[in-house]
């Protein structure tokens, strides 16, 4: 990419009518090829000096502190002898140490590997080994997960405590409660590990060496996502991919938060979604840094009391969330009674926002939810509805600036307007490919640069896209992707399970949940044994919630389990 405006042939893009209607800009200007996220961060530190960058449990972190602390972490990591492009994993919930480490890894010139702290040992081991991770920074609450991995997986481990970046008194109280009252830190032993505070002190004494040879084409983040093979794959997101998505968001959102500049206030971004999820990583963390907003971090969004307190203490201007979070809040009388006057934009992503949820949200907050669409492979935002709509439209909007979207048939040909096909995306935010998986990359990328999403949709005359079905067997649980092959691979290792098949079934609470059909090779196998085994080996949202024992599974003539037939069996049973 060079320093020029990204231009496309306008006569082939019906969504440009919508851009003109709402007065939006479609083209973006990318920075020079030698630009990286490091420059973006440094500009933020200068531009927003003296302001608050993050707040968590009423402990604020300024842009100045974020600059210093992340530089210390960067210097510490560099002192370990890691080389440019080496992978460093961060495994934390939404606490102040998370953005410090995220920025520290990238500023050091290394590749960030975002890790879900709720992973089981099996899932964590796969991701660390597959990514060739050299160092791991994690919260002590989850240290036992790594400690339980039989073999040494990474060379360096840094362990943080919840209160490390709080004042001494508050940090002591928080750590005491977490460890001894709530007993949230299982005993662990990781020989050679270093605590976070010591790493910070060591880094402060070392000289930080700012990388000068990183540009738009270099990989910044490995964002793991599932796949049809059942193996989680690392989407290689470059500095250019992420910078592009930030510029696209700036261009698309426009002056939505300008009034805060006039009032000399900082807009607050409600960051309840976990930063290891690509939606929150880019739309909350990165966008907040770039625009000078305050990211209000919620460590556990399922803790309704702390979530409501965070909303009340720092009323948000921008609230990105998934349908389940919107729905849970708007059905709470306590939430509806809060002050929503500062809320300028509510953005739904990760899963479909339901019309009923959107209606209730508008009635309760006065805010129309802006539905967007994206994937890990697109950094993540590919499309969104324009701001300023009076009603929730129930579609995924029009392509983001400088983004092409098309509806393709099986042969890769574009179908007519209104016809069904696979939603495909081309733009500067589309990943470089899957880490160490050229065949998997080739399967999803067309020769002319479109990423085939696996979602079936239609496009109307004004360029609005709507999802109507899913080509892949993927299950979406509260905005998180669950791939049946991965669940089947884990569950089939139970000694009493001969074979199994997994599908998604509807759930009022989370949209979908996994259901497993099992052919047992031991008649003593019980449903509870299955659920217990899933709990031991799968992250919460991946675990089957329903179990059905069957004599045989429907298969093709080559022996492939036909999940379509399982879904038909389930539908027929529900109708009966």
Order of alpha helices (4+ residues) and beta strands (2+ residues): alpha-alpha-beta-beta-alpha-beta-alpha-beta-alpha-beta-alpha-beta-alpha-beta-alpha-beta-beta-alpha-alpha-beta-alpha-beta-alpha-beta-alpha-alpha-beta-alpha-beta-beta-beta-beta-beta-beta-alpha-beta-beta-beta-beta-alpha-beta-beta-alpha-beta-alpha
